[in-house]
Amino acid sequence: MTGSTTIARTKRKASRPLSPQALFLQGFFKHPVMVGSIIPSSGKLIRKMLGPVDWDNCKVFVEYGPGVGTFCRAILERLGPNAKYIAIDTNPDFVAYLRATIVDPRFSAIQGSAEDVNAIVADHGETHADYVLSGLPFSTLPPGVGDAIAAATHQVLRTDGQFLVYQFNPNVRNFLTPHFARIDHAMEWWNVPPAQLWWAWKDAPAD
């Protein structure tokens, strides 16, 4: 084997794209406060989390922290043909991966902060979202960021819209209760680690 052949093979190996699992793990170690788990969510968690969604009446679906797209494909399978799906992540590696691997006119991967969800939704020609999904680890976000995201989410949701949150720390309720009066909760034990599931409803203002 010649030296040039060895170098060429080394270059091919170096340029080979990371697998979704490896990219997810890399993202966890690079940005641990922004990635909630070292392992992507299970299929059981995905089905349970999305269970209450009224897909026939969902025109705008937003996700915070999509990572490598664990939820993305399941959502696109259920979403109507004329709906929009906006995935927001601060990690440029995740955003680049999603843009390269998900080719769907309904789908947009945006590098940005969930705090700016109202502006991002407006940039897509919409005034409100019907559902917002989040796997962001609220308990480890910098001070004030979790509260700002919860407030912005309540604002962007239409009346009767839902904030769907999966976490591994029950303290997320402390971020939801100041903004959402009605909150449902469940556990998904068939996940590693077991996950807390929350559905926060934006009810119509009281008369």
FIKOLZA-1660 file (N, C-alpha, C; in steps of 0.1 Angstrom, whole numbers, plus 5000, padded with zeros to 4 digits):
% residues 207
   i   px   py   pz ch aa at
   1 5009 4988 5000  A  M  N
   1 5000 5000 5000  A  M CA
   1 5009 5012 5000  A  M  C
   2 5007 5021 4991  A  T  N
   2 5015 5033 4990  A  T CA
   2 5011 5044 5000  A  T  C
   3 5020 5053 5002  A  G  N
   3 5016 5064 5012  A  G CA
   3 5005 5073 5007  A  G  C
   4 5004 5075 4994  A  S  N
   4 4993 5083 4988  A  S CA
   4 4980 5077 4990  A  S  C
   5 4979 5063 4988  A  T  N
   5 4967 5056 4990  A  T CA
   5 4962 5057 5005  A  T  C
   6 4971 5055 5014  A  T  N
   6 4968 5056 5028  A  T CA
   6 4962 5070 5031  A  T  C
   7 4969 5081 5026  A  I  N
   7 4964 5094 5029  A  I CA
   7 4950 5096 5023  A  I  C
   8 4947 5091 5011  A  A  N
   8 4934 5093 5005  A  A CA
   8 4924 5086 5013  A  A  C
   9 4926 5074 5018  A  R  N
   9 4916 5067 5026  A  R CA
   9 4914 5074 5039  A  R  C
  10 4925 5080 5045  A  T  N
  10 4923 5087 5057  A  T CA
  10 4914 5099 5055  A  T  C
  11 4916 5106 5044  A  K  N
  11 4908 5118 5041  A  K CA
  11 4893 5114 5039  A  K  C
  12 4891 5102 5033  A  R  N
  12 4877 5098 5031  A  R CA
  12 4870 5095 5044  A  R  C
  13 4878 5089 5053  A  K  N
  13 4872 5086 5066  A  K CA
  13 4870 5099 5074  A  K  C
  14 4879 5108 5073  A  A  N
  14 4877 5121 5080  A  A CA
  14 4865 5129 5075  A  A  C
  15 4862 5127 5062  A  S  N
  15 4851 5135 5057  A  S CA
  15 4838 5128 5058  A  S  C
  16 4838 5116 5063  A  R  N
  16 4825 5109 5064  A  R CA
  16 4816 5115 5074  A  R  C
  17 4803 5118 5071  A  P  N
  17 4795 5125 5080  A  P CA
  17 4792 5117 5093  A  P  C
  18 4789 5124 5104  A  L  N
  18 4786 5117 5116  A  L CA
  18 4772 5110 5115  A  L  C
  19 4771 5099 5122  A  S  N
  19 4757 5093 5123  A  S CA
  19 4749 5102 5132  A  S  C
  20 4735 5101 5131  A  P  N
  20 4727 5109 5140  A  P CA
  20 4730 5107 5155  A  P  C
  21 4733 5095 5159  A  Q  N
  21 4736 5092 5173  A  Q CA
  21 4749 5099 5177  A  Q  C
  22 4759 5098 5168  A  A  N
  22 4772 5105 5171  A  A CA
  22 4771 5120 5172  A  A  C
  23 4763 5125 5162  A  L  N
  23 4761 5140 5162  A  L CA
  23 4753 5144 5174  A  L  C
  24 4743 5137 5179  A  F  N
  24 4736 5140 5191  A  F CA
  24 4745 5140 5203  A  F  C
  25 4753 5130 5204  A  L  N
  25 4763 5129 5215  A  L CA
  25 4773 5140 5215  A  L  C
  26 4777 5143 5203  A  Q  N
  26 4787 5155 5202  A  Q CA
  26 4780 5168 5206  A  Q  C
  27 4767 5170 5202  A  G  N
  27 4760 5181 5206  A  G CA
  27 4758 5182 5222  A  G  C
  28 4756 5171 5228  A  F  N
  28 4754 5171 5242  A  F CA
  28 4767 5175 5249  A  F  C
  29 4778 5171 5245  A  F  N
  29 4791 5174 5251  A  F CA
  29 4795 5188 5248  A  F  C
  30 4792 5193 5236  A  K  N
  30 4795 5207 5232  A  K CA
  30 4786 5217 5239  A  K  C
  31 4773 5214 5241  A  H  N
  31 4763 5223 5247  A  H CA
  31 4754 5216 5257  A  H  C
  32 4760 5211 5268  A  P  N
  32 4752 5203 5277  A  P CA
  32 4740 5210 5283  A  P  C
  33 4741 5223 5285  A  V  N
  33 4729 5230 5291  A  V CA
  33 4718 5231 5281  A  V  C
  34 4720 5229 5268  A  M  N
  34 4710 5231 5258  A  M CA
  34 4704 5217 5253  A  M  C
  35 4710 5206 5257  A  V  N
  35 4706 5193 5252  A  V CA
  35 4701 5185 5265  A  V  C
  36 4689 5181 5265  A  G  N
  36 4683 5175 5277  A  G CA
  36 4688 5161 5281  A  G  C
  37 4693 5154 5271  A  S  N
  37 4696 5140 5274  A  S CA
  37 4708 5135 5265  A  S  C
  38 4715 5126 5270  A  I  N
  38 4726 5120 5262  A  I CA
  38 4721 5110 5252  A  I  C
  39 4708 5106 5253  A  I  N
  39 4702 5096 5244  A  I CA
  39 4689 5102 5238  A  I  C
  40 4687 5101 5225  A  P  N
  40 4675 5106 5218  A  P CA
  40 4663 5099 5224  A  P  C
  41 4651 5106 5223  A  S  N
  41 4639 5101 5229  A  S CA
  41 4634 5088 5222  A  S  C
  42 4626 5080 5230  A  S  N
  42 4621 5067 5225  A  S CA
  42 4609 5069 5217  A  S  C
  43 4606 5059 5209  A  G  N
  43 4593 5059 5201  A  G CA
  43 4581 5060 5210  A  G  C
  44 4581 5054 5221  A  K  N
  44 4569 5054 5230  A  K CA
  44 4567 5069 5235  A  K  C
  45 4578 5075 5238  A  L  N
  45 4577 5089 5243  A  L CA
  45 4571 5098 5232  A  L  C
  46 4576 5096 5220  A  I  N
  46 4572 5104 5209  A  I CA
  46 4557 5103 5207  A  I  C
  47 4552 5090 5206  A  R  N
  47 4538 5088 5204  A  R CA
  47 4529 5094 5215  A  R  C
  48 4534 5092 5228  A  K  N
  48 4526 5097 5239  A  K CA
  48 4526 5112 5240  A  K  C
  49 4537 5118 5237  A  M  N
  49 4538 5133 5237  A  M CA
  49 4529 5139 5226  A  M  C
  50 4529 5133 5215  A  L  N
  50 4521 5139 5204  A  L CA
  50 4506 5135 5204  A  L  C
  51 4503 5126 5213  A  G  N
  51 4489 5120 5213  A  G CA
  51 4478 5131 5213  A  G  C
  52 4479 5141 5221  A  P  N
  52 4467 5151 5222  A  P CA
  52 4466 5160 5210  A  P  C
  53 4476 5160 5201  A  V  N
  53 4476 5170 5190  A  V CA
  53 4464 5167 5180  A  V  C
  54 4457 5178 5177  A  D  N
  54 4446 5177 5167  A  D CA
  54 4453 5181 5153  A  D  C
  55 4457 5171 5146  A  W  N
  55 4465 5173 5134  A  W CA
  55 4456 5179 5123  A  W  C
  56 4444 5177 5123  A  D  N
  56 4435 5182 5112  A  D CA
  56 4434 5197 5114  A  D  C
  57 4436 5203 5126  A  N  N
  57 4435 5217 5128  A  N CA
  57 4448 5223 5132  A  N  C
  58 4459 5217 5128  A  C  N
  58 4473 5222 5131  A  C CA
  58 4478 5228 5118  A  C  C
  59 4480 5241 5118  A  K  N
  59 4485 5247 5106  A  K CA
  59 4500 5252 5108  A  K  C
  60 4504 5254 5121  A  V  N
  60 4517 5258 5124  A  V CA
  60 4522 5251 5136  A  V  C
  61 4532 5243 5134  A  F  N
  61 4538 5235 5145  A  F CA
  61 4553 5240 5147  A  F  C
  62 4556 5243 5159  A  V  N
  62 4570 5248 5162  A  V CA
  62 4576 5238 5172  A  V  C
  63 4589 5236 5170  A  E  N
  63 4597 5227 5179  A  E CA
  63 4609 5235 5184  A  E  C
  64 4612 5234 5197  A  Y  N
  64 4624 5240 5202  A  Y CA
  64 4634 5228 5205  A  Y  C
  65 4646 5230 5200  A  G  N
  65 4657 5220 5203  A  G CA
  65 4654 5207 5196  A  G  C
  66 4652 5207 5183  A  P  N
  66 4649 5194 5175  A  P CA
  66 4661 5184 5175  A  P  C
  67 4673 5189 5178  A  G  N
  67 4685 5180 5177  A  G CA
  67 4687 5174 5164  A  G  C
  68 4687 5161 5163  A  V  N
  68 4690 5154 5150  A  V CA
  68 4677 5150 5144  A  V  C
  69 4665 5155 5149  A  G  N
  69 4653 5152 5142  A  G CA
  69 4645 5140 5148  A  G  C
  70 4647 5137 5160  A  T  N
  70 4640 5126 5166  A  T CA
  70 4625 5126 5165  A  T  C
  71 4620 5138 5167  A  F  N
  71 4605 5141 5166  A  F CA
  71 4601 5145 5152  A  F  C
  72 4611 5150 5144  A  C  N
  72 4607 5157 5131  A  C CA
  72 4600 5148 5122  A  C  C
  73 4605 5136 5119  A  R  N
  73 4598 5127 5110  A  R CA
  73 4584 5122 5114  A  R  C
  74 4583 5120 5127  A  A  N
  74 4570 5116 5133  A  A CA
  74 4560 5127 5131  A  A  C
  75 4564 5139 5133  A  I  N
  75 4555 5151 5131  A  I CA
  75 4552 5153 5117  A  I  C
  76 4561 5152 5108  A  L  N
  76 4558 5154 5094  A  L CA
  76 4549 5143 5088  A  L  C
  77 4550 5131 5094  A  E  N
  77 4541 5120 5089  A  E CA
  77 4526 5123 5093  A  E  C
  78 4524 5131 5103  A  R  N
  78 4511 5134 5108  A  R CA
  78 4506 5148 5103  A  R  C
  79 4514 5157 5100  A  L  N
  79 4511 5170 5097  A  L CA
  79 4504 5171 5083  A  L  C
  80 4494 5180 5082  A  G  N
  80 4487 5182 5070  A  G CA
  80 4495 5187 5058  A  G  C
  81 4491 5186 5046  A  P  N
  81 4499 5190 5034  A  P CA
  81 4502 5205 5033  A  P  C
  82 4493 5213 5039  A  N  N
  82 4495 5227 5038  A  N CA
  82 4500 5234 5051  A  N  C
  83 4504 5226 5060  A  A  N
  83 4509 5231 5073  A  A CA
  83 4523 5235 5072  A  A  C
  84 4528 5242 5083  A  K  N
  84 4542 5246 5084  A  K CA
  84 4548 5240 5097  A  K  C
  85 4560 5236 5096  A  Y  N
  85 4567 5231 5107  A  Y CA
  85 4580 5238 5109  A  Y  C
  86 4582 5245 5120  A  I  N
  86 4594 5254 5122  A  I CA
  86 4602 5248 5133  A  I  C
  87 4614 5244 5131  A  A  N
  87 4622 5238 5141  A  A CA
  87 4633 5248 5144  A  A  C
  88 4635 5251 5157  A  I  N
  88 4644 5262 5161  A  I CA
  88 4655 5255 5170  A  I  C
  89 4667 5257 5167  A  D  N
  89 4678 5252 5175  A  D CA
  89 4690 5262 5175  A  D  C
  90 4697 5263 5186  A  T  N
  90 4708 5272 5187  A  T CA
  90 4721 5266 5182  A  T  C
  91 4721 5252 5180  A  N  N
  91 4733 5245 5176  A  N CA
  91 4734 5245 5161  A  N  C
  92 4744 5251 5155  A  P  N
  92 4745 5251 5140  A  P CA
  92 4747 5238 5134  A  P  C
  93 4753 5228 5141  A  D  N
  93 4756 5215 5136  A  D CA
  93 4742 5208 5134  A  D  C
  94 4733 5209 5144  A  F  N
  94 4720 5203 5143  A  F CA
  94 4712 5209 5132  A  F  C
  95 4712 5222 5131  A  V  N
  95 4705 5229 5120  A  V CA
  95 4710 5225 5106  A  V  C
  96 4723 5224 5105  A  A  N
  96 4729 5220 5092  A  A CA
  96 4725 5206 5088  A  A  C
  97 4725 5197 5098  A  Y  N
  97 4721 5183 5096  A  Y CA
  97 4707 5182 5092  A  Y  C
  98 4698 5189 5099  A  L  N
  98 4683 5188 5096  A  L CA
  98 4681 5194 5081  A  L  C
  99 4687 5205 5078  A  R  N
  99 4685 5210 5065  A  R CA
  99 4690 5201 5054  A  R  C
 100 4700 5193 5057  A  A  N
 100 4706 5184 5047  A  A CA
 100 4698 5171 5046  A  A  C
 101 4692 5167 5056  A  T  N
 101 4685 5153 5056  A  T CA
 101 4670 5154 5055  A  T  C
 102 4664 5165 5058  A  I  N
 102 4649 5166 5057  A  I CA
 102 4645 5175 5046  A  I  C
 103 4641 5170 5035  A  V  N
 103 4637 5177 5023  A  V CA
 103 4622 5177 5022  A  V  C
 104 4615 5187 5027  A  D  N
 104 4601 5188 5028  A  D CA
 104 4597 5202 5028  A  D  C
 105 4588 5207 5018  A  P  N
 105 4585 5221 5017  A  P CA
 105 4578 5226 5030  A  P  C
 106 4572 5218 5038  A  R  N
 106 4566 5222 5050  A  R CA
 106 4575 5225 5061  A  R  C
 107 4588 5221 5060  A  F  N
 107 4598 5221 5071  A  F CA
 107 4608 5232 5069  A  F  C
 108 4611 5239 5081  A  S  N
 108 4621 5249 5081  A  S CA
 108 4630 5247 5094  A  S  C
 109 4643 5246 5092  A  A  N
 109 4652 5245 5104  A  A CA
 109 4658 5258 5105  A  A  C
 110 4657 5264 5117  A  I  N
 110 4661 5278 5119  A  I CA
 110 4672 5278 5131  A  I  C
 111 4683 5284 5128  A  Q  N
 111 4693 5286 5139  A  Q CA
 111 4689 5299 5147  A  Q  C
 112 4685 5297 5159  A  G  N
 112 4681 5309 5167  A  G CA
 112 4677 5304 5181  A  G  C
 113 4671 5314 5188  A  S  N
 113 4667 5311 5202  A  S CA
 113 4652 5310 5203  A  S  C
 114 4647 5301 5211  A  A  N
 114 4633 5300 5214  A  A CA
 114 4627 5312 5219  A  A  C
 115 4635 5321 5226  A  E  N
 115 4630 5333 5231  A  E CA
 115 4625 5342 5220  A  E  C
 116 4630 5340 5208  A  D  N
 116 4626 5348 5196  A  D CA
 116 4615 5342 5188  A  D  C
 117 4607 5333 5193  A  V  N
 117 4598 5325 5186  A  V CA
 117 4587 5334 5179  A  V  C
 118 4583 5344 5185  A  N  N
 118 4573 5353 5179  A  N CA
 118 4578 5359 5166  A  N  C
 119 4591 5364 5166  A  A  N
 119 4597 5370 5154  A  A CA
 119 4599 5359 5144  A  A  C
 120 4603 5347 5148  A  I  N
 120 4606 5336 5138  A  I CA
 120 4593 5332 5131  A  I  C
 121 4582 5331 5139  A  V  N
 121 4569 5327 5133  A  V CA
 121 4564 5338 5124  A  V  C
 122 4566 5350 5128  A  A  N
 122 4562 5361 5119  A  A CA
 122 4570 5361 5106  A  A  C
 123 4583 5358 5107  A  D  N
 123 4591 5357 5095  A  D CA
 123 4586 5347 5085  A  D  C
 124 4579 5337 5090  A  H  N
 124 4573 5327 5081  A  H CA
 124 4559 5330 5077  A  H  C
 125 4555 5343 5079  A  G  N
 125 4542 5348 5074  A  G CA
 125 4530 5344 5083  A  G  C
 126 4533 5340 5096  A  E  N
 126 4522 5336 5105  A  E CA
 126 4521 5345 5117  A  E  C
 127 4510 5345 5123  A  T  N
 127 4508 5353 5135  A  T CA
 127 4509 5345 5148  A  T  C
 128 4505 5332 5147  A  H  N
 128 4505 5323 5158  A  H CA
 128 4509 5309 5155  A  H  C
 129 4512 5302 5165  A  A  N
 129 4514 5287 5163  A  A CA
 129 4503 5280 5170  A  A  C
 130 4500 5268 5165  A  D  N
 130 4490 5260 5171  A  D CA
 130 4495 5251 5182  A  D  C
 131 4507 5246 5180  A  Y  N
 131 4514 5238 5190  A  Y CA
 131 4529 5241 5190  A  Y  C
 132 4535 5241 5202  A  V  N
 132 4549 5242 5204  A  V CA
 132 4554 5231 5212  A  V  C
 133 4564 5224 5207  A  L  N
 133 4570 5212 5214  A  L CA
 133 4584 5216 5218  A  L  C
 134 4588 5212 5231  A  S  N
 134 4601 5215 5236  A  S CA
 134 4607 5204 5244  A  S  C
 135 4620 5201 5241  A  G  N
 135 4627 5192 5249  A  G CA
 135 4639 5199 5255  A  G  C
 136 4639 5212 5255  A  L  N
 136 4649 5220 5261  A  L CA
 136 4650 5217 5277  A  L  C
 137 4661 5216 5282  A  P  N
 137 4662 5213 5297  A  P CA
 137 4661 5226 5305  A  P  C
 138 4648 5230 5308  A  F  N
 138 4646 5243 5315  A  F CA
 138 4654 5245 5327  A  F  C
 139 4656 5234 5335  A  S  N
 139 4663 5236 5348  A  S CA
 139 4677 5239 5347  A  S  C
 140 4684 5237 5335  A  T  N
 140 4698 5240 5333  A  T CA
 140 4700 5252 5324  A  T  C
 141 4690 5258 5319  A  L  N
 141 4692 5270 5311  A  L CA
 141 4697 5282 5320  A  L  C
 142 4704 5291 5314  A  P  N
 142 4709 5303 5321  A  P CA
 142 4697 5310 5328  A  P  C
 143 4700 5316 5339  A  P  N
 143 4689 5323 5347  A  P CA
 143 4681 5333 5338  A  P  C
 144 4668 5332 5339  A  G  N
 144 4659 5340 5332  A  G CA
 144 4655 5335 5318  A  G  C
 145 4663 5326 5312  A  V  N
 145 4660 5322 5299  A  V CA
 145 4648 5313 5298  A  V  C
 146 4646 5304 5308  A  G  N
 146 4635 5295 5308  A  G CA
 146 4622 5303 5310  A  G  C
 147 4622 5313 5319  A  D  N
 147 4610 5322 5321  A  D CA
 147 4607 5329 5308  A  D  C
 148 4617 5334 5301  A  A  N
 148 4615 5342 5289  A  A CA
 148 4609 5333 5278  A  A  C
 149 4614 5321 5277  A  I  N
 149 4609 5311 5267  A  I CA
 149 4594 5308 5270  A  I  C
 150 4591 5305 5282  A  A  N
 150 4577 5302 5286  A  A CA
 150 4568 5314 5283  A  A  C
 151 4572 5326 5286  A  A  N
 151 4564 5338 5283  A  A CA
 151 4562 5340 5268  A  A  C
 152 4573 5338 5260  A  A  N
 152 4572 5340 5246  A  A CA
 152 4563 5329 5239  A  A  C
 153 4564 5317 5245  A  T  N
 153 4556 5306 5240  A  T CA
 153 4541 5309 5242  A  T  C
 154 4537 5313 5254  A  H  N
 154 4523 5316 5256  A  H CA
 154 4519 5327 5247  A  H  C
 155 4527 5337 5244  A  Q  N
 155 4523 5348 5235  A  Q CA
 155 4521 5343 5221  A  Q  C
 156 4530 5334 5216  A  V  N
 156 4529 5330 5202  A  V CA
 156 4518 5320 5200  A  V  C
 157 4513 5313 5210  A  L  N
 157 4503 5303 5208  A  L CA
 157 4489 5309 5206  A  L  C
 158 4481 5303 5197  A  R  N
 158 4467 5308 5195  A  R CA
 158 4459 5303 5207  A  R  C
 159 4448 5309 5209  A  T  N
 159 4439 5304 5220  A  T CA
 159 4435 5290 5217  A  T  C
 160 4436 5282 5228  A  D  N
 160 4434 5267 5228  A  D CA
 160 4446 5260 5222  A  D  C
 161 4457 5267 5219  A  G  N
 161 4469 5260 5215  A  G CA
 161 4476 5254 5227  A  G  C
 162 4486 5246 5224  A  Q  N
 162 4493 5238 5235  A  Q CA
 162 4508 5239 5234  A  Q  C
 163 4514 5239 5246  A  F  N
 163 4528 5239 5248  A  F CA
 163 4531 5225 5253  A  F  C
 164 4538 5216 5245  A  L  N
 164 4541 5203 5248  A  L CA
 164 4556 5202 5252  A  L  C
 165 4558 5197 5264  A  V  N
 165 4572 5197 5270  A  V CA
 165 4575 5184 5276  A  V  C
 166 4587 5179 5272  A  Y  N
 166 4592 5166 5278  A  Y CA
 166 4605 5169 5285  A  Y  C
 167 4606 5165 5297  A  Q  N
 167 4618 5168 5305  A  Q CA
 167 4622 5156 5314  A  Q  C
 168 4633 5157 5321  A  F  N
 168 4637 5147 5330  A  F CA
 168 4638 5153 5344  A  F  C
 169 4633 5165 5346  A  N  N
 169 4633 5172 5358  A  N CA
 169 4619 5178 5361  A  N  C
 170 4612 5175 5372  A  P  N
 170 4599 5180 5374  A  P CA
 170 4598 5195 5376  A  P  C
 171 4609 5201 5378  A  N  N
 171 4609 5216 5381  A  N CA
 171 4604 5224 5369  A  N  C
 172 4603 5218 5358  A  V  N
 172 4598 5226 5346  A  V CA
 172 4584 5232 5349  A  V  C
 173 4576 5225 5358  A  R  N
 173 4563 5231 5362  A  R CA
 173 4564 5245 5367  A  R  C
 174 4575 5248 5374  A  N  N
 174 4577 5262 5379  A  N CA
 174 4578 5272 5368  A  N  C
 175 4582 5268 5356  A  F  N
 175 4583 5277 5345  A  F CA
 175 4570 5279 5338  A  F  C
 176 4562 5268 5339  A  L  N
 176 4549 5268 5331  A  L CA
 176 4538 5275 5339  A  L  C
 177 4537 5273 5352  A  T  N
 177 4525 5278 5359  A  T CA
 177 4523 5293 5359  A  T  C
 178 4534 5301 5358  A  P  N
 178 4531 5316 5358  A  P CA
 178 4524 5320 5345  A  P  C
 179 4524 5311 5335  A  H  N
 179 4518 5315 5322  A  H CA
 179 4506 5307 5317  A  H  C
 180 4506 5295 5322  A  F  N
 180 4495 5285 5318  A  F CA
 180 4487 5281 5330  A  F  C
 181 4474 5283 5329  A  A  N
 181 4465 5279 5341  A  A CA
 181 4462 5264 5341  A  A  C
 182 4462 5258 5329  A  R  N
 182 4458 5244 5328  A  R CA
 182 4469 5236 5323  A  R  C
 183 4474 5227 5331  A  I  N
 183 4486 5219 5327  A  I CA
 183 4483 5204 5331  A  I  C
 184 4485 5195 5321  A  D  N
 184 4484 5181 5323  A  D CA
 184 4498 5175 5324  A  D  C
 185 4498 5164 5331  A  H  N
 185 4512 5158 5333  A  H CA
 185 4511 5142 5332  A  H  C
 186 4521 5136 5327  A  A  N
 186 4522 5122 5327  A  A CA
 186 4537 5118 5327  A  A  C
 187 4539 5105 5329  A  M  N
 187 4553 5099 5329  A  M CA
 187 4554 5089 5317  A  M  C
 188 4566 5089 5312  A  E  N
 188 4569 5078 5302  A  E CA
 188 4581 5071 5308  A  E  C
 189 4578 5059 5314  A  W  N
 189 4588 5051 5320  A  W CA
 189 4597 5043 5310  A  W  C
 190 4591 5041 5298  A  W  N
 190 4599 5033 5288  A  W CA
 190 4607 5043 5280  A  W  C
 191 4615 5051 5287  A  N  N
 191 4625 5060 5281  A  N CA
 191 4637 5060 5289  A  N  C
 192 4649 5063 5284  A  V  N
 192 4661 5064 5291  A  V CA
 192 4667 5078 5291  A  V  C
 193 4666 5085 5302  A  P  N
 193 4660 5082 5315  A  P CA
 193 4645 5084 5313  A  P  C
 194 4637 5079 5323  A  P  N
 194 4622 5081 5323  A  P CA
 194 4619 5096 5322  A  P  C
 195 4609 5099 5314  A  A  N
 195 4607 5113 5311  A  A CA
 195 4594 5118 5317  A  A  C
 196 4594 5131 5321  A  Q  N
 196 4582 5138 5325  A  Q CA
 196 4576 5145 5313  A  Q  C
 197 4563 5143 5311  A  L  N
 197 4556 5149 5300  A  L CA
 197 4546 5159 5305  A  L  C
 198 4546 5170 5298  A  W  N
 198 4537 5181 5302  A  W CA
 198 4530 5187 5290  A  W  C
 199 4517 5190 5292  A  W  N
 199 4509 5196 5282  A  W CA
 199 4502 5208 5288  A  W  C
 200 4507 5220 5284  A  A  N
 200 4502 5233 5289  A  A CA
 200 4493 5239 5279  A  A  C
 201 4480 5242 5283  A  W  N
 201 4470 5248 5274  A  W CA
 201 4469 5263 5275  A  W  C
 202 4467 5269 5264  A  K  N
 202 4465 5284 5264  A  K CA
 202 4450 5286 5263  A  K  C
 203 4443 5287 5274  A  D  N
 203 4429 5289 5274  A  D CA
 203 4425 5303 5271  A  D  C
 204 4412 5304 5267  A  A  N
 204 4407 5318 5264  A  A CA
 204 4406 5326 5276  A  A  C
 205 4409 5339 5275  A  P  N
 205 4408 5348 5287  A  P CA
 205 4395 5347 5294  A  P  C
 206 4395 5347 5307  A  A  N
 206 4382 5347 5314  A  A CA
 206 4374 5360 5312  A  A  C
 207 4361 5359 5310  A  D  N
 207 4353 5372 5308  A  D CA
 207 4353 5380 5321  A  D  C
% end
